[in-house]
Amino acid sequence: MNTQNTPVHIKLWHRDFWLMAVASLLLTLSVYILLPVMPRWLMEEEHFSAVEAGRCMGVFGLGIYLLGMFCSWLVQRYRRNVVCMWAMVALIVNLSLLYYIDTVHTDSAMFSIVMVHRFILGATFGLAQMVLSSTLIIDTCESFQRTEANHSASWFARFALSLGPLAGLVIYGLYGFNGVLLGALGCALGALLLVKIVTFPFRTPEEGVKVVSLDRFFLTHGFVLFVNLLLVTVVIGLLLSMPFEPLFYALMMAGFLFALLAQRFVFRDAELKSEIITGLFLLLAALLILLVAPASPVSPIFVGLSAGIIGSRFLLFFIKLSRHCQRGTSQSTYFLGWETGLAAGLAIGYSCFYQQPTQLIDTALVLTGVALLLYHFYTHQWFLRNKNR
């Protein structure tokens, strides 16, 4: 079937699924709320250079790989919801230590301390989100609803890309970086509470599970999709490194809502290739508008619209590419591609293009063009040859 339609089951939206979807949103918010304000705090208050701030933001993308290779063993050796909750607890402790540095430590924060903090934040967030999205969310639904559950729940985490920076900038303007950290801690605690509320049935552990494996971590035969997604999210990460006002992210949220409507009505039965191609052209248009008319409200709407369309379709591609019992692995691979690209884009944006918006947008245009050509001439046909669902 080469159409876009994903069925909707009202019965999917029961109490436990809602709690897990909102937990995913809150967990992602606890990290994304820092994206626009932490570099500003590092440079303005801790006197880091733009290159050092970029490295601190980029090392997060390396941290998310640290514990992924142990994910399968951990959820088999211990109860999966317990693994997720302990990862959230570690994330909360890590954020609390940064709060201590900002409030009590009188000297400027050491570069190495912040680098370690961001690396550990990536590791704990990565493990918690992998278990939550690839295991706990689908445990709350029937087997025939799992694709829809993955697709729907991913939107909640995707909304955090606009809601997190929006909340971060507003809180930072009112209460400073301390207030932002308290907001991040509140979101993480809320996610922990929601996971704690849901009761998950005990599952008998499988025998012979390796301590280190790619199961629930990385789908090796999805590498082409991973690279294509990575190119797109690097562009989004580059944009996140620009000093936008809160209105930009509010309009970006409007773009996400338009993307939901477009998927349901515009692309419902359209040819499979059209969705990502349209999304990439919208991203090109957003960049060009941003280049010639930075204050235009159209650009952020197009960014949200394109990110929503592209992100949700790539997720379904990863699911369709997975083989039997690899659904969790496909989810984690998508997550890694998304987060790695955002972290890399932030690192490049601050390290190479700080206060150079024209050069940054030119680079983003080139990367988007490469992503479009790669998808049109290679990735799509490769996917059709290799999909398993």
Disulfide bonds with the S-S distance in Angstrom:
none
